[in-house]
């Protein structure tokens, strides 16, 4: 499935809002904010929710070795985009 980085960012924001109950509007979510410490304060269960949402939407199975890309939404969206275009 071909998707632009902006579309992927929108999907990731929707996952945060819908699956993780982040009470922000998509335009209020800072793509550079840390997903974990000092940012959204997500935990490993939340990470699994993101992984499941990405797999459902893009058919990409993210694993533990991909955890370095979970720093923020910008980094994660770029990584997903690279996996889609491979």
N, CA, C and O atoms as CSV, one atom per row, in Angstrom:
chain,resi,resn,atom,element,x,y,z
A,1,UNK,N,N,0.833,-1.174,0.000
A,1,UNK,CA,C,0.000,0.000,0.000
A,1,UNK,C,C,0.883,1.245,0.000
A,1,UNK,O,O,1.741,1.401,0.869
A,2,UNK,N,N,0.680,2.104,-0.946
A,2,UNK,CA,C,1.442,3.350,-1.046
A,2,UNK,C,C,0.756,4.415,-0.200
A,2,UNK,O,O,-0.454,4.616,-0.296
A,3,UNK,N,N,1.529,5.078,0.610
A,3,UNK,CA,C,1.004,6.164,1.439
A,3,UNK,C,C,2.088,7.220,1.587
A,3,UNK,O,O,3.277,6.907,1.643
A,4,UNK,N,N,1.661,8.465,1.649
A,4,UNK,CA,C,2.620,9.542,1.864
A,4,UNK,C,C,2.953,9.634,3.356
A,4,UNK,O,O,2.234,9.106,4.204
A,5,UNK,N,N,4.035,10.302,3.643
A,5,UNK,CA,C,4.437,10.472,5.040
A,5,UNK,C,C,3.364,11.215,5.830
A,5,UNK,O,O,3.121,10.895,6.993
A,6,UNK,N,N,2.716,12.209,5.207
A,6,UNK,CA,C,1.639,12.944,5.884
A,6,UNK,C,C,0.453,12.042,6.197
A,6,UNK,O,O,-0.148,12.153,7.266
A,7,UNK,N,N,0.114,11.149,5.271
A,7,UNK,CA,C,-0.975,10.197,5.509
A,7,UNK,C,C,-0.616,9.241,6.650
A,7,UNK,O,O,-1.462,8.896,7.475
A,8,UNK,N,N,0.634,8.826,6.682
A,8,UNK,CA,C,1.088,7.929,7.750
A,8,UNK,C,C,1.032,8.661,9.089
A,8,UNK,O,O,0.585,8.092,10.085
A,9,UNK,N,N,1.476,9.907,9.124
A,9,UNK,CA,C,1.401,10.704,10.359
A,9,UNK,C,C,-0.041,10.826,10.835
A,9,UNK,O,O,-0.317,10.695,12.028
A,10,UNK,N,N,-0.953,11.075,9.911
A,10,UNK,CA,C,-2.370,11.179,10.270
A,10,UNK,C,C,-2.866,9.869,10.860
A,10,UNK,O,O,-3.583,9.870,11.860
A,11,UNK,N,N,-2.489,8.754,10.249
A,11,UNK,CA,C,-2.881,7.443,10.766
A,11,UNK,C,C,-2.319,7.219,12.163
A,11,UNK,O,O,-3.035,6.744,13.044
A,12,UNK,N,N,-1.057,7.551,12.379
A,12,UNK,CA,C,-0.445,7.375,13.697
A,12,UNK,C,C,-1.141,8.244,14.745
A,12,UNK,O,O,-1.344,7.805,15.877
A,13,UNK,N,N,-1.502,9.451,14.383
A,13,UNK,CA,C,-2.225,10.325,15.308
A,13,UNK,C,C,-3.592,9.731,15.637
A,13,UNK,O,O,-4.035,9.780,16.784
A,14,UNK,N,N,-4.262,9.167,14.623
A,14,UNK,CA,C,-5.556,8.526,14.853
A,14,UNK,C,C,-5.416,7.334,15.793
A,14,UNK,O,O,-6.276,7.108,16.644
A,15,UNK,N,N,-4.342,6.577,15.643
A,15,UNK,CA,C,-4.091,5.439,16.539
A,15,UNK,C,C,-3.915,5.946,17.976
A,15,UNK,O,O,-4.479,5.372,18.908
A,16,UNK,N,N,-3.134,7.021,18.157
A,16,UNK,CA,C,-2.943,7.583,19.495
A,16,UNK,C,C,-4.270,8.026,20.102
A,16,UNK,O,O,-4.550,7.753,21.270
A,17,UNK,N,N,-5.072,8.701,19.313
A,17,UNK,CA,C,-6.335,9.249,19.813
A,17,UNK,C,C,-7.356,8.139,20.062
A,17,UNK,O,O,-7.978,8.097,21.124
A,18,UNK,N,N,-7.533,7.246,19.094
A,18,UNK,CA,C,-8.591,6.236,19.176
A,18,UNK,C,C,-8.209,5.010,19.999
A,18,UNK,O,O,-9.016,4.521,20.790
A,19,UNK,N,N,-7.007,4.516,19.824
A,19,UNK,CA,C,-6.617,3.272,20.495
A,19,UNK,C,C,-6.016,3.520,21.876
A,19,UNK,O,O,-6.122,2.672,22.762
A,20,UNK,N,N,-5.384,4.684,22.060
A,20,UNK,CA,C,-4.701,4.948,23.322
A,20,UNK,C,C,-5.380,6.038,24.143
A,20,UNK,O,O,-4.889,6.432,25.201
A,21,UNK,N,N,-6.506,6.516,23.644
A,21,UNK,CA,C,-7.294,7.519,24.358
A,21,UNK,C,C,-6.508,8.768,24.730
A,21,UNK,O,O,-6.667,9.312,25.822
A,22,UNK,N,N,-5.652,9.219,23.806
A,22,UNK,CA,C,-4.960,10.500,23.979
A,22,UNK,C,C,-6.006,11.583,23.716
A,22,UNK,O,O,-6.592,11.627,22.634
A,23,UNK,N,N,-6.238,12.433,24.672
A,23,UNK,CA,C,-7.322,13.414,24.552
A,23,UNK,C,C,-6.837,14.723,23.926
A,23,UNK,O,O,-6.878,15.787,24.543
A,24,UNK,N,N,-6.381,14.606,22.690
A,24,UNK,CA,C,-5.960,15.761,21.901
A,24,UNK,C,C,-6.580,15.647,20.516
A,24,UNK,O,O,-6.959,14.556,20.088
A,25,UNK,N,N,-6.684,16.758,19.825
A,25,UNK,CA,C,-7.064,16.735,18.420
A,25,UNK,C,C,-5.808,16.445,17.609
A,25,UNK,O,O,-4.702,16.739,18.063
A,26,UNK,N,N,-5.960,15.870,16.411
A,26,UNK,CA,C,-4.763,15.549,15.607
A,26,UNK,C,C,-3.817,16.729,15.417
A,26,UNK,O,O,-2.600,16.557,15.471
A,27,UNK,N,N,-4.360,17.923,15.195
A,27,UNK,CA,C,-3.504,19.092,14.952
A,27,UNK,C,C,-2.768,19.551,16.213
A,27,UNK,O,O,-1.822,20.333,16.120
A,28,UNK,N,N,-3.184,19.082,17.374
A,28,UNK,CA,C,-2.524,19.426,18.632
A,28,UNK,C,C,-1.362,18.498,18.965
A,28,UNK,O,O,-0.587,18.781,19.879
A,29,UNK,N,N,-1.234,17.403,18.238
A,29,UNK,CA,C,-0.192,16.421,18.522
A,29,UNK,C,C,1.102,16.832,17.833
A,29,UNK,O,O,1.144,16.991,16.613
A,30,UNK,N,N,2.146,16.999,18.617
A,30,UNK,CA,C,3.463,17.373,18.116
A,30,UNK,C,C,4.181,16.117,17.634
A,30,UNK,O,O,4.454,15.209,18.419
A,31,UNK,N,N,4.481,16.071,16.348
A,31,UNK,CA,C,5.122,14.893,15.750
A,31,UNK,C,C,6.530,14.641,16.281
A,31,UNK,O,O,7.061,13.540,16.136
A,32,UNK,N,N,7.138,15.661,16.899
A,32,UNK,CA,C,8.493,15.531,17.413
A,32,UNK,C,C,8.542,15.229,18.909
A,32,UNK,O,O,9.619,15.023,19.470
A,33,UNK,N,N,7.379,15.203,19.551
A,33,UNK,CA,C,7.335,14.923,20.992
A,33,UNK,C,C,7.632,13.446,21.242
A,33,UNK,O,O,7.171,12.569,20.513
A,34,UNK,N,N,8.402,13.201,22.277
A,34,UNK,CA,C,8.741,11.827,22.641
A,34,UNK,C,C,7.474,11.027,22.916
A,34,UNK,O,O,6.546,11.511,23.563
A,35,UNK,N,N,7.453,9.798,22.416
A,35,UNK,CA,C,6.300,8.944,22.679
A,35,UNK,C,C,6.352,8.366,24.089
A,35,UNK,O,O,5.326,7.961,24.636
A,36,UNK,N,N,7.532,8.329,24.669
A,36,UNK,CA,C,7.688,7.695,25.980
A,36,UNK,C,C,8.065,8.725,27.032
A,36,UNK,O,O,7.262,9.611,27.325
A,37,UNK,N,N,9.229,8.644,27.598
A,37,UNK,CA,C,9.636,9.502,28.711
A,37,UNK,C,C,9.646,10.978,28.333
A,37,UNK,O,O,10.222,11.375,27.320
A,38,UNK,N,N,9.000,11.772,29.166
A,38,UNK,CA,C,9.002,13.213,28.954
A,38,UNK,C,C,8.103,13.684,27.842
A,38,UNK,O,O,8.122,14.865,27.496
A,39,UNK,N,N,7.324,12.808,27.278
A,39,UNK,CA,C,6.423,13.177,26.190
A,39,UNK,C,C,5.024,12.671,26.489
A,39,UNK,O,O,4.378,13.104,27.443
A,40,UNK,N,N,4.571,11.754,25.663
A,40,UNK,CA,C,3.240,11.183,25.853
A,40,UNK,C,C,3.196,10.163,26.990
A,40,UNK,O,O,2.122,9.730,27.408
A,41,UNK,N,N,4.386,9.783,27.486
A,41,UNK,CA,C,4.482,8.837,28.608
A,41,UNK,C,C,3.815,7.498,28.287
A,41,UNK,O,O,3.174,6.900,29.151
A,42,UNK,N,N,3.966,7.026,27.044
A,42,UNK,CA,C,3.424,5.727,26.671
A,42,UNK,C,C,4.247,4.618,27.315
A,42,UNK,O,O,5.389,4.831,27.720
A,43,UNK,N,N,3.651,3.434,27.403
A,43,UNK,CA,C,4.371,2.288,27.952
A,43,UNK,C,C,4.396,1.167,26.916
A,43,UNK,O,O,3.963,1.359,25.780
A,44,UNK,N,N,4.896,0.014,27.303
A,44,UNK,CA,C,5.060,-1.098,26.357
A,44,UNK,C,C,3.722,-1.605,25.836
A,44,UNK,O,O,3.642,-2.052,24.692
A,45,UNK,N,N,2.680,-1.547,26.639
A,45,UNK,CA,C,1.351,-1.968,26.180
A,45,UNK,C,C,0.856,-1.000,25.110
A,45,UNK,O,O,0.275,-1.419,24.109
A,46,UNK,N,N,1.085,0.291,25.321
A,46,UNK,CA,C,0.713,1.291,24.317
A,46,UNK,C,C,1.472,1.066,23.018
A,46,UNK,O,O,0.914,1.211,21.930
A,47,UNK,N,N,2.743,0.712,23.137
A,47,UNK,CA,C,3.558,0.429,21.957
A,47,UNK,C,C,2.958,-0.727,21.166
A,47,UNK,O,O,2.941,-0.698,19.935
A,48,UNK,N,N,2.469,-1.738,21.868
A,48,UNK,CA,C,1.827,-2.874,21.196
A,48,UNK,C,C,0.561,-2.437,20.460
A,48,UNK,O,O,0.257,-2.958,19.387
A,49,UNK,N,N,-0.167,-1.497,21.025
A,49,UNK,CA,C,-1.361,-0.960,20.357
A,49,UNK,C,C,-0.979,-0.251,19.057
A,49,UNK,O,O,-1.665,-0.386,18.043
A,50,UNK,N,N,0.110,0.498,19.096
A,50,UNK,CA,C,0.590,1.179,17.888
A,50,UNK,C,C,1.021,0.146,16.853
A,50,UNK,O,O,0.680,0.263,15.676
A,51,UNK,N,N,1.768,-0.861,17.288
A,51,UNK,CA,C,2.224,-1.927,16.388
A,51,UNK,C,C,1.022,-2.611,15.732
A,51,UNK,O,O,1.032,-2.855,14.525
A,52,UNK,N,N,-0.015,-2.922,16.523
A,52,UNK,CA,C,-1.208,-3.574,15.981
A,52,UNK,C,C,-1.925,-2.677,14.979
A,52,UNK,O,O,-2.390,-3.149,13.942
A,53,UNK,N,N,-2.016,-1.383,15.288
A,53,UNK,CA,C,-2.667,-0.444,14.375
A,53,UNK,C,C,-1.923,-0.292,13.063
A,53,UNK,O,O,-2.535,-0.212,11.998
A,54,UNK,N,N,-0.594,-0.252,13.141
A,54,UNK,CA,C,0.235,-0.141,11.933
A,54,UNK,C,C,0.103,-1.416,11.097
A,54,UNK,O,O,-0.006,-1.350,9.873
A,55,UNK,N,N,0.113,-2.558,11.753
A,55,UNK,CA,C,-0.026,-3.834,11.043
A,55,UNK,C,C,-1.382,-3.912,10.344
A,55,UNK,O,O,-1.472,-4.350,9.197
A,56,UNK,N,N,-2.430,-3.488,11.039
A,56,UNK,CA,C,-3.778,-3.525,10.469
A,56,UNK,C,C,-3.896,-2.599,9.265
A,56,UNK,O,O,-4.486,-2.969,8.250
A,57,UNK,N,N,-3.341,-1.404,9.374
A,57,UNK,CA,C,-3.480,-0.400,8.308
A,57,UNK,C,C,-2.537,-0.653,7.125
A,57,UNK,O,O,-2.942,-0.533,5.969
A,58,UNK,N,N,-1.277,-1.003,7.418
A,58,UNK,CA,C,-0.261,-1.078,6.371
A,58,UNK,C,C,0.299,-2.479,6.138
A,58,UNK,O,O,1.145,-2.673,5.264
A,59,UNK,N,N,-0.168,-3.450,6.914
A,59,UNK,CA,C,0.317,-4.824,6.791
A,59,UNK,C,C,1.836,-4.906,6.979
A,59,UNK,O,O,2.538,-5.603,6.246
A,60,UNK,N,N,2.313,-4.173,7.979
A,60,UNK,CA,C,3.733,-4.164,8.331
A,60,UNK,C,C,3.853,-4.673,9.760
A,60,UNK,O,O,3.243,-4.118,10.674
A,61,UNK,N,N,4.629,-5.713,9.951
A,61,UNK,CA,C,4.824,-6.266,11.286
A,61,UNK,C,C,6.065,-5.646,11.910
A,61,UNK,O,O,7.189,-6.033,11.590
A,62,UNK,N,N,5.859,-4.689,12.796
A,62,UNK,CA,C,6.975,-4.080,13.524
A,62,UNK,C,C,7.348,-5.008,14.679
A,62,UNK,O,O,6.482,-5.629,15.295
A,63,UNK,N,N,8.642,-5.094,14.961
A,63,UNK,CA,C,9.113,-5.988,16.017
A,63,UNK,C,C,9.972,-5.214,17.009
A,63,UNK,O,O,10.160,-4.006,16.872
A,64,UNK,N,N,10.491,-5.921,18.006
A,64,UNK,CA,C,11.350,-5.295,19.011
A,64,UNK,C,C,12.555,-4.612,18.379
A,64,UNK,O,O,13.010,-3.579,18.871
A,65,UNK,N,N,13.075,-5.178,17.293
A,65,UNK,CA,C,14.253,-4.581,16.657
A,65,UNK,C,C,13.927,-3.226,16.016
A,65,UNK,O,O,14.833,-2.463,15.679
A,66,UNK,N,N,12.646,-2.934,15.851
A,66,UNK,CA,C,12.225,-1.650,15.286
A,66,UNK,C,C,11.966,-0.598,16.363
A,66,UNK,O,O,11.575,0.525,16.045
A,67,UNK,N,N,12.176,-0.945,17.624
A,67,UNK,CA,C,11.810,-0.051,18.724
A,67,UNK,C,C,12.548,1.289,18.677
A,67,UNK,O,O,12.040,2.284,19.195
A,68,UNK,N,N,13.726,1.333,18.072
A,68,UNK,CA,C,14.467,2.594,17.979
A,68,UNK,C,C,13.706,3.652,17.180
A,68,UNK,O,O,13.960,4.847,17.330
A,69,UNK,N,N,12.773,3.214,16.334
A,69,UNK,CA,C,12.015,4.152,15.505
A,69,UNK,C,C,10.800,4.725,16.235
A,69,UNK,O,O,10.084,5.562,15.686
A,70,UNK,N,N,10.569,4.281,17.455
A,70,UNK,CA,C,9.439,4.752,18.238
A,70,UNK,C,C,9.779,5.977,19.082
A,70,UNK,O,O,9.083,6.277,20.053
A,71,UNK,N,N,10.834,6.675,18.719
A,71,UNK,CA,C,11.239,7.874,19.464
A,71,UNK,C,C,10.149,8.942,19.415
A,71,UNK,O,O,9.787,9.515,20.442
A,72,UNK,N,N,9.629,9.206,18.215
A,72,UNK,CA,C,8.548,10.170,18.035
A,72,UNK,C,C,7.795,9.811,16.750
A,72,UNK,O,O,8.209,8.915,16.015
A,73,UNK,N,N,6.703,10.503,16.487
A,73,UNK,CA,C,5.879,10.177,15.320
A,73,UNK,C,C,6.586,10.449,14.005
A,73,UNK,O,O,6.386,9.710,13.041
A,74,UNK,N,N,7.408,11.491,13.938
A,74,UNK,CA,C,8.146,11.778,12.702
A,74,UNK,C,C,9.075,10.626,12.337
A,74,UNK,O,O,9.104,10.175,11.192
A,75,UNK,N,N,9.818,10.165,13.305
A,75,UNK,CA,C,10.770,9.074,13.052
A,75,UNK,C,C,10.028,7.788,12.682
A,75,UNK,O,O,10.437,7.069,11.770
A,76,UNK,N,N,8.948,7.508,13.387
A,76,UNK,CA,C,8.181,6.300,13.112
A,76,UNK,C,C,7.516,6.363,11.737
A,76,UNK,O,O,7.509,5.370,11.008
A,77,UNK,N,N,6.964,7.509,11.381
A,77,UNK,CA,C,6.308,7.631,10.067
A,77,UNK,C,C,7.314,7.489,8.925
A,77,UNK,O,O,7.008,6.877,7.902
A,78,UNK,N,N,8.500,8.047,9.093
A,78,UNK,CA,C,9.536,7.894,8.063
A,78,UNK,C,C,9.931,6.423,7.903
A,78,UNK,O,O,10.119,5.938,6.787
A,79,UNK,N,N,10.052,5.730,9.023
A,79,UNK,CA,C,10.393,4.315,8.962
A,79,UNK,C,C,9.298,3.500,8.281
A,79,UNK,O,O,9.587,2.640,7.449
A,80,UNK,N,N,8.052,3.767,8.632
A,80,UNK,CA,C,6.937,3.045,8.003
A,80,UNK,C,C,6.909,3.331,6.511
A,80,UNK,O,O,6.706,2.421,5.707
A,81,UNK,N,N,7.112,4.593,6.137
A,81,UNK,CA,C,7.145,4.946,4.717
A,81,UNK,C,C,8.230,4.169,3.982
A,81,UNK,O,O,8.009,3.702,2.865
A,82,UNK,N,N,9.403,4.025,4.605
A,82,UNK,CA,C,10.489,3.277,3.954
A,82,UNK,C,C,10.142,1.787,3.810
A,82,UNK,O,O,10.552,1.145,2.843
A,83,UNK,N,N,9.395,1.248,4.761
A,83,UNK,CA,C,9.000,-0.155,4.682
A,83,UNK,C,C,7.935,-0.380,3.604
A,83,UNK,O,O,7.902,-1.430,2.962
A,84,UNK,N,N,7.086,0.596,3.417
A,84,UNK,CA,C,6.028,0.501,2.401
A,84,UNK,C,C,6.637,0.548,1.008
A,84,UNK,O,O,6.186,-0.158,0.106
A,85,UNK,N,N,7.654,1.372,0.832
A,85,UNK,CA,C,8.238,1.552,-0.501
A,85,UNK,C,C,9.320,0.542,-0.827
A,85,UNK,O,O,9.833,0.530,-1.946
A,86,UNK,N,N,9.680,-0.316,0.139
A,86,UNK,CA,C,10.695,-1.360,-0.128
A,86,UNK,C,C,10.218,-2.346,-1.167
A,86,UNK,O,O,10.941,-3.282,-1.508
